[in-house]
Amino acid sequence: MNARAPVAIDTAAAAAADRRPLVVHLVYALGVGGLETLLVDCINRMPAYRHAVVCLTRYTDFAERIARADVALHALGKPPGLGLSTHLGFWRLMRRLRPAVLHTYNLAALEYAFTATLAGVPVRVHAEHGRDAADPHGLNPKHNFLRRRLVPFVDRFIPVSEDLRRWLADVVRIPQAKTLFIKNGVDTDKFAPGGAPAADAPWAAGDIVIGTVARVQDVKNHRVLVEAFARLRAARPDLAPRLKLAIVGDGPLLPAVREQVAALGLRDSVWLPGARADIAALLHGFAVFALPSLAEGTPVSMLEAMACGLPVVASNVGGIPEVVDEGVQGLLVPAGDVGRLAAALERHAGDAALRAAHGAAGRRRVEERFSLRAMVAAYGALYDGLCGQKTR
């Protein structure tokens, strides 16, 4: 259910009182996730524009992280399937709000660029933040045909990793002039080494906590992480009493992961608290950050962990190797390889000096290349440039 009612805005009165252009952000849903975190960070730090968030389905109490009181929320309640009535509702909403920019996120929202064009929205940009487990390499011909057909209605496609940029160019065949690579960024003041850990975390001083923060769904591959953790404990009985695993996040596969943990006899060693708002505090209790995903763009949770000075063990997929150099900021393994994942976790678990070195290098990498300030400035410049062109 929605956490709060949509903000009712008299569009004409708002336009008369506030001449800043309006950006409408269109997502499938607004809940806990890396994409959603980036969206909220951009809204909170981009005062030159007014913002509204439109969810095809619903929003949750995650929306409370939007710090600005002038941001309207709208949930269209799209049913499964084509949802043609949702297009009509969206068209009417765009005619009422009259935004300068529509910013869509991932495939589920892309087709509404066409509807926005019919509604007279002058600027339409579309961000690709990653692919799902059903199509980890982005080869689905129907989906890519749809992306190509919608090129005339999108002013700019925004890949968030070099891997996604190459895929849009080489596989989807989006014209280079229509793409702009913008790196994800995180708040390096909020996420920094040395903070106090979460008070309710069930680990003790001296424990070696392997942690991950991600929605519990198939693309994140949590079951492989649990299996690798079980192998690590079996391989290192000397460390086993101190080894803990934290899986932070909610999602459709959380019950299955809980069952797996119970079946392996790991209930006393694995913590599954569900979704949390205090991510920075939880990261301060981790020793290693793990991300065994099947596909990724540039994962925000991994950048946050690196900003906190954590070493990374992750799958060598998508944009991850653009952030983590093997043996520098962490260790990379083939996706789905339980044995290699367990071995990489063991290297970090048994070597505090290696954890410290990789963690310090990760912090430097994020500060140099993945700052929130640079990301917000890039989106602002994109909006400014396209609005200027369309106005002329």
Protein Blocks (a to p, Z undefined) as FASTA:
>chain_A
ZZbdcddddfklmmmmpmcdcdddddfbdcddfklmmmmmmmmmmmkbccddddfkbccf
klmmpmbfkbccddehiaehjklmlmmmmmmmmmmnopabdcdehjklmmmmmmmmmnop
abdcdddfbdcfklmnopafklmmmmmmmmmmpfbdcdfbfklmmmmmmmnopafklgcc
ddddddfklpcghiacdfklccdehiacddddddddfklommmmmmmmmmmmmmmmmlmm
mpccddedddjklmmmmmmmmmnopmmmpccebjafklmlmmmmpmbdcdfbfbdcbdfk
lmmmmmnopacddddehjllmmmcghilmccddehilklmmmmmmmmmmomklmmmmmmm
mmmmmmmmmcfklmmmmmmmmmmmmmmmmmZZ
